[in-house]
Amino acid sequence: MASNGTAKGGAGRDAKAERERRLAEALRENLLKRKAQARGRRAGEADQRAGLAAARPDAGKPDDSGAE
């Protein structure tokens, strides 16, 4: 039998290599995001992540101070 990479286990190795490549890429992206967050905290910048809409201050909402 010729070993041309399509024998038993050949496709499994390709899938495993592709999975490892995707995981490595995701890890690199996550590391870059975390580094950017740490730099922003050191610089005193506001957090630029999307977050929850309910946590953002609403300009049109009354502030309950009683002043009009």
C-alpha positions in Angstrom: 0.0 0.0 0.0 1.2 3.5 -0.8 1.3 6.1 1.9 -0.1 9.2 0.3 -1.6 10.9 3.4 -5.1 9.7 2.8 -4.7 6.4 4.7 -6.2 5.8 8.0 -5.3 8.8 10.3 -4.3 11.1 7.6 -7.4 13.3 7.7 -7.3 13.2 11.5 -3.8 14.6 11.6 -4.8 17.4 9.2 -7.9 18.2 11.4 -5.7 18.2 14.5 -3.2 20.5 13.0 -5.9 22.9 11.8 -7.5 22.9 15.3 -4.1 23.6 16.9 -3.5 26.4 14.4 -6.9 28.0 15.2 -6.3 27.7 18.9 -2.9 29.3 18.6 -4.3 32.2 16.6 -7.1 32.7 19.2 -4.5 32.7 22.0 -2.4 35.3 20.2 -5.5 37.6 19.7 -6.5 37.2 23.3 -3.0 38.0 24.5 -2.9 41.2 22.3 -6.3 42.3 23.7 -5.2 41.7 27.3 -1.9 43.6 26.7 -3.9 46.5 25.3 -6.2 46.5 28.3 -3.2 46.6 30.7 -1.6 49.5 28.8 -4.9 51.4 28.9 -5.2 50.9 32.6 -1.6 52.1 33.2 -2.3 55.2 31.0 -5.6 55.9 32.8 -7.7 55.5 29.7 -11.4 54.5 29.8 -12.2 50.9 29.1 -13.1 50.6 25.4 -14.8 47.3 25.5 -18.5 47.1 24.4 -19.9 45.9 27.6 -23.6 46.0 28.6 -25.8 48.8 27.4 -27.5 49.0 30.8 -24.2 49.9 32.4 -23.7 52.9 30.3 -24.9 56.3 31.5 -28.0 57.5 29.7 -27.9 61.2 28.7 -31.7 61.4 28.4 -32.4 59.8 31.8 -33.4 62.1 34.7 -30.8 62.2 37.5 -33.3 62.3 40.4 -31.7 65.5 41.8 -35.0 67.4 41.7 -33.5 70.2 39.6 -35.1 70.8 36.2 
